[in-house]
Every structure is written in C-alpha cells, then in structure tokens.
Amino acid sequence: MAIQHFPLKLVSRRMLAPAVGHYVFVRDDGQPLDFIPGQFIQVHFHYADGTATKRSYSLATIHDHAMAPGEEVEIAVSYVPGGAATALFEGLEAGGIIDASGPFGRFCLA
C-alpha cells in the first residue's frame, strides 16, 4: 500500500518552553485527518543537500470523533540545535505548507 501524502497549512505557532514549539495545522487539500489517540504523522522534507528525509510527530489534538475537513491538528516540536527539522519549523510562518503522511501507529493498553 502506497503512503498517502497530504499538505498541512500552518495556522499558528507558539513556544511552550524555550526549546519546544506548539504548531497548529489544517489539511490544505480539503480532506479530513482521522486518527486515534496515540497515533503520529510524519513530516517529509529535504536536507540542504537535497536528500529526502522525514521526522515523526505525535498528534496532540484532543478529539472524540472523525475530524471534519478544516479542523485543526496540533503537534509539539522539540528544537534540536542545528537540526534540519528545527530549521524547517523555525522558518515556517502562518500559511506555510509542509508535506505530511499518516496517521501511523496504534495505542494499546496492555
């Protein structure tokens, strides 16, 4: 099964701590993002040399239903000095678009 990519548009961001950012996105393709607690998305981008890479981020949005198109999704991003993903998120302004895939994973209580 092919991984489905989708665009996320940044709605807002703020700092939660000196090295942790809170980012709020909406899907920019008009589709819903349905997930269950404990799942994560992957953000796809390129290193400075053009090599493709990705980073995983847990979904921090609280919801109890399938998210309708236009509903917001939240992630927290830990900044790593000199990190490629840190540079991506630090440079992202409201309205900016990132490429994502998911959701992945499942949460199990043992």
Secondary structure, 3 states (H helix, E strand, C coil): CCCCEEEEEEEEEEEEECCEEEEEEEECCCCCCCCCCCCEEEEEEECCCCCEEEEEEEECCCCCCCCCCCCEEEEEEECCCCCHHHHHHHCCCCCCEEEEEEEECCCCCC
